[in-house]
Amino acid sequence: MTTAAKTAKTEAGLQLNVTKELTTATLNGTKVEITPESAVTVFSNQGVETKPATDVTVEDTEGFQIGLSKNFNTVAANGAQVSLKFGGELLVATDGKVQIKPAAEVANSAEEGLQLNVANGVTTLTLSGKKVEITSIGDVTVYTNDDVQRATAPAEGELAADNKITVGKNFDSITAYNATIETATDGGLAVTAASKVQIKHAEEADALKAGTALEDGTVFVGKRADGTEVFVAGEDVMESEGKRLSIAFNDAAKQVAKLNKENYLGHNDWRIPTEEELDLIHQSRNKKDLGKTFDELYNVYYMSSTSAGHDTLVAEDLTSGRKENRRGYHTSRLRLVR
């Protein structure tokens, strides 16, 4: 099955849709709507705390300004602020009307505006039909086969802990992390940024990136030298008590056969990774979704199926990348690939 046929898991983070009539945010799975009059509607079955907008600091602009906290647990727009409290409840600060509606009443907005997703340090949007990514350090990647006008923005020193995203009043521009992307007069894009700007082919916009989790619980870690895509399980093989299993290679084959018979994570073609595949996992260790599936321990070795000669196999510490040769009766952790 090709990468295009696989469905990436929706990234955790903050999803935004901005129109002239409404700013919509999905905060920790809860949909929130904020009108230009600072009225807030929360679609939730949990309690919601409200207070006056005494601490809201969203400024008036020619367009629409959205403030995001560095942990993406707060969104401020149209003079109102919604924050995620410890425990999952929301705190709404506004001088406008507040409505709480059951989560089941959520409906898609009839008017589509500028949609943004903010997750894992990257703000992703589509402007003039072209996918754009802006990182938290101001790097910009545009996916297009057309020319892109570029200009250098003056550096503004260290970026603020909280980020403000400004959307142009005609939804033809966006400014975030000291980078501005706008629709040019020829219909293409113009980018003004102090940091790096990359232009990639439009076809790459939908390609899976290393570290991306899929809906089935697997994670894409890249391609082998022969072009074969490698997907790793989103967890170590576990013991029945929920602990990470440490197993000898001589016993691992039986464990793999058992998991394939059980259709582990919906698949029956799991195997012990090769040394090359362990290298791919290590290289993607801290990318996107994959890092969340490991603990932070060093000197924790994972087995491979690659022989190192003299009845030994290569094992690798996926945190540091260090390798050692182990005999078949030595125990290691096991993370399966397919």
C-alpha positions in Angstrom: 0.0 0.0 0.0 1.4 3.4 -0.9 1.8 6.3 1.4 -1.0 8.2 -0.3 -3.4 5.5 0.6 -2.6 5.7 4.3 -4.6 8.0 6.6 -2.5 10.2 8.9 -3.9 10.6 12.4 -5.3 14.1 13.1 -2.5 16.0 14.9 -3.1 17.1 18.4 -3.0 20.8 18.8 -5.2 23.7 18.0 -7.5 23.9 15.0 -8.8 27.3 13.9 -11.2 28.6 11.3 -11.5 32.3 10.8 -14.3 34.0 8.9 -15.7 37.6 9.1 -18.5 36.4 11.3 -16.9 33.8 13.5 -13.6 32.5 14.9 -13.8 28.8 15.6 -11.3 26.9 17.6 -11.0 23.3 18.7 -9.3 23.3 22.0 -8.4 19.9 23.5 -11.3 18.4 21.4 -13.8 21.0 22.5 -15.2 23.3 19.8 -15.5 27.0 20.7 -17.0 29.8 18.7 -16.2 33.5 19.2 -18.1 36.3 17.4 -16.8 39.8 16.6 -19.0 41.0 19.6 -17.1 38.8 22.0 -20.0 36.3 22.4 -18.7 32.8 23.1 -20.4 29.5 22.5 -18.8 26.4 24.0 -19.9 22.9 22.8 -19.1 20.8 25.8 -20.6 18.3 28.3 -18.2 19.4 31.0 -18.4 22.4 33.3 -17.3 25.8 32.0 -16.1 28.7 34.2 -16.7 32.3 33.1 -15.3 35.6 34.2 -15.1 39.2 32.8 -12.5 39.9 30.1 -10.1 41.8 32.4 -7.0 40.0 31.3 -7.7 39.7 27.6 -4.9 41.4 25.6 -6.0 40.9 22.0 -5.3 44.2 20.1 -7.5 45.8 17.4 -6.0 45.3 13.9 -7.0 45.8 10.3 -7.7 42.1 10.2 -8.3 39.4 12.7 -5.8 38.7 15.5 -5.7 35.5 17.4 -3.5 35.0 20.5 -2.2 31.6 21.3 -0.3 30.5 24.5 2.9 28.7 24.0 1.3 25.4 25.2 -1.7 26.0 22.9 -4.1 25.7 25.9 -5.4 29.3 25.4 -6.9 31.1 22.5 -7.9 34.8 22.4 -9.8 36.5 19.7 -12.4 39.2 19.2 -11.8 40.5 22.8 -12.5 37.1 24.4 -10.2 34.5 25.8 -10.8 30.7 26.3 -8.3 28.7 28.4 -8.0 25.0 29.2 -7.9 24.5 33.0 -6.1 21.7 34.8 -8.6 18.8 34.6 -9.9 19.5 31.2 -12.5 22.2 31.9 -12.6 25.5 30.1 -12.3 29.0 31.5 -14.0 31.7 29.3 -13.1 35.4 29.9 -15.3 37.8 28.0 -17.6 40.7 28.5 -19.9 39.3 25.8 -22.6 36.6 26.1 -21.6 33.0 26.9 -23.6 30.0 25.8 -22.9 26.4 26.8 -24.3 23.8 24.4 -24.1 20.0 24.4 -21.1 18.6 22.4 -23.6 16.7 20.2 -24.9 20.0 18.8 -21.6 20.8 17.0 -22.1 21.5 13.4 -19.7 22.6 10.7 -19.7 26.3 9.9 -21.6 27.1 6.7 -18.9 29.7 5.8 -15.4 28.4 5.3 -12.7 30.9 6.0 -9.0 30.5 6.6 -8.3 27.2 8.3 -5.2 26.7 10.5 -3.8 23.9 12.5 -1.2 24.6 15.2 0.5 21.5 16.5 4.0 20.3 17.3 5.5 23.7 16.8 4.2 24.1 13.3 1.3 26.3 12.0 -0.2 24.8 8.9 -2.7 26.6 6.6 -3.8 26.8 3.0 -3.6 30.2 1.3 -4.6 30.6 -2.4 -4.8 26.9 -2.7 -1.2 26.3 -1.5 -0.2 24.6 1.7 2.0 26.6 3.9 3.9 25.7 7.1 5.4 28.1 9.6 7.5 26.8 12.4 7.8 28.4 15.9 11.2 29.8 14.9 9.8 31.5 11.8 10.9 29.1 9.1 8.4 28.9 6.2 7.8 26.0 3.8 5.5 26.6 0.8 4.2 23.7 -1.3 3.7 24.9 -4.8 4.9 24.4 -8.4 4.5 28.2 -9.0 7.0 31.0 -8.4 7.0 32.5 -4.9 8.0 36.1 -4.2 10.4 36.4 -1.3 11.6 39.3 0.9 13.6 39.3 4.1 11.9 40.7 7.3 14.0 42.5 9.9 14.8 40.2 12.8 12.8 41.1 15.9 15.0 39.4 18.4 13.8 36.5 20.5 10.3 35.4 19.7 7.6 35.9 22.4 6.5 33.0 24.5 3.0 33.6 23.3 2.2 33.8 19.6 -0.2 36.2 17.9 -1.5 35.2 14.5 -3.0 38.0 12.4 -5.3 37.1 9.5 -5.8 39.8 6.8 -9.3 41.3 6.6 -9.8 39.8 3.2 -8.3 36.5 4.3 -5.4 37.0 1.8 -2.6 37.2 4.3 -1.4 35.8 7.6 1.4 36.8 9.9 2.9 34.5 12.5 6.3 34.1 14.2 7.7 37.2 12.4 6.7 35.8 9.0 4.0 37.1 6.6 2.5 35.1 3.8 0.1 36.9 1.4 -1.5 36.5 -1.9 0.5 38.3 -4.6 -1.1 40.3 -7.5 -0.3 37.5 -9.9 -2.3 35.0 -7.8 0.8 33.4 -6.4 2.2 33.9 -2.9 4.6 36.4 -1.4 6.6 35.5 1.7 8.4 37.9 4.0 10.4 36.2 6.6 13.5 36.7 8.8 14.2 33.0 8.8 14.6 30.2 6.3 12.1 29.9 3.4 11.8 26.6 1.5 9.8 25.9 -1.7 8.7 22.3 -2.2 6.8 20.6 -5.0 3.0 20.7 -4.5 2.9 17.0 -4.7 4.9 16.7 -1.4 2.2 18.5 0.5 0.2 15.3 1.2 3.3 13.1 1.6 3.7 11.5 5.0 6.5 12.9 7.1 8.7 10.9 9.4 7.2 10.6 12.8 3.6 11.0 11.7 1.1 8.7 13.5 -1.6 7.0 11.5 -5.2 6.2 12.5 -4.3 2.5 13.0 -1.8 3.3 15.7 1.4 2.9 13.6 3.9 5.6 12.9 5.7 6.3 9.7 9.5 6.5 10.2 10.8 6.9 6.6 12.0 4.8 3.7 14.8 2.2 3.5 17.6 2.6 1.0 15.6 0.4 -1.4 12.6 2.8 -1.2 10.4 0.6 1.0 8.3 2.5 3.5 8.7 1.6 7.1 6.0 1.8 9.7 6.6 1.2 13.4 4.2 0.2 16.1 3.1 3.1 18.3 4.2 1.2 21.4 6.8 -1.3 22.6 5.6 -4.9 22.9 4.2 -5.1 26.4 3.8 -7.7 29.1 0.4 -8.6 30.3 0.9 -6.3 33.3 1.3 -3.3 31.0 5.1 -3.1 31.5 7.4 -2.8 28.5 8.6 -6.3 27.6 12.3 -7.2 27.7 12.8 -10.4 25.7 15.6 -12.6 24.3 15.9 -12.7 20.6 15.5 -16.5 20.7 12.0 -16.0 22.1 11.0 -12.9 20.1 10.0 -14.8 17.0 7.3 -16.7 18.9 6.1 -13.4 20.3 5.9 -11.8 16.9 4.0 -14.9 15.5 1.5 -14.6 18.4 0.9 -10.9 17.8 0.4 -11.5 14.1 -2.1 -14.2 14.8 -3.9 -11.7 17.1 -3.9 -9.1 14.3 -1.9 -6.7 16.5 -3.0 -3.0 15.7 -5.0 -4.3 12.9 -2.1 -6.0 11.0 -0.6 -9.4 10.7 2.7 -8.7 8.9 4.8 -7.5 11.8 8.4 -8.4 12.1 11.6 -7.6 14.1 13.3 -4.5 12.6 16.6 -4.7 10.8 19.5 -2.5 11.8 18.7 -0.1 9.0 15.1 0.2 10.3 16.2 0.8 13.9 18.4 3.6 12.5 15.3 5.1 10.8 13.4 4.9 14.2 16.3 6.6 16.0 16.5 9.3 13.3 12.7 10.0 13.7 12.8 9.5 17.5 11.9 13.1 18.4 9.9 14.0 15.3 6.2 14.8 15.4 4.2 11.9 17.1 6.9 9.3 17.5 8.7 10.8 20.5 5.6 10.6 22.6 5.7 6.8 22.4 9.1 6.3 24.1 10.3 7.0 27.6 13.4 9.2 28.1 15.8 6.5 29.4 19.3 6.0 28.0 21.0 2.6 27.7 17.8 0.9 26.8 18.5 -1.3 23.8 16.1 -2.5 21.1 16.8 -5.7 19.2 17.2 -6.0 15.5 17.2 -9.0 13.2 20.5 -8.1 11.7 23.4 -10.5 12.3 26.7 -9.1 13.7 28.5 -12.4 13.2 29.7 -14.9 15.8 26.1 -15.7 16.8 25.3 -12.1 17.8 22.7 -9.6 16.6 22.8 -5.8 16.5 20.9 -3.9 19.2 20.5 -0.2 19.4 19.7 2.5 22.1 17.1 4.5 20.2 17.7 7.5 22.4 21.4 7.9 21.8 21.9 5.8 18.7 24.6 3.7 20.3 24.8 0.1 19.2 26.2 -3.1 20.6 26.3 -6.8 19.6 24.2 -9.2 21.7 23.8 -12.9 21.8 20.5 -14.5 21.2 19.9 -15.2 24.9 20.4 -11.5 25.9 17.3 -9.5 26.5 16.3 -6.3 24.8 13.1 -4.3 24.2 11.1 -5.0 21.1 9.4 -2.5 18.8 7.9 -4.1 15.8 7.8 -2.8 12.2 5.9 -3.6 9.1 
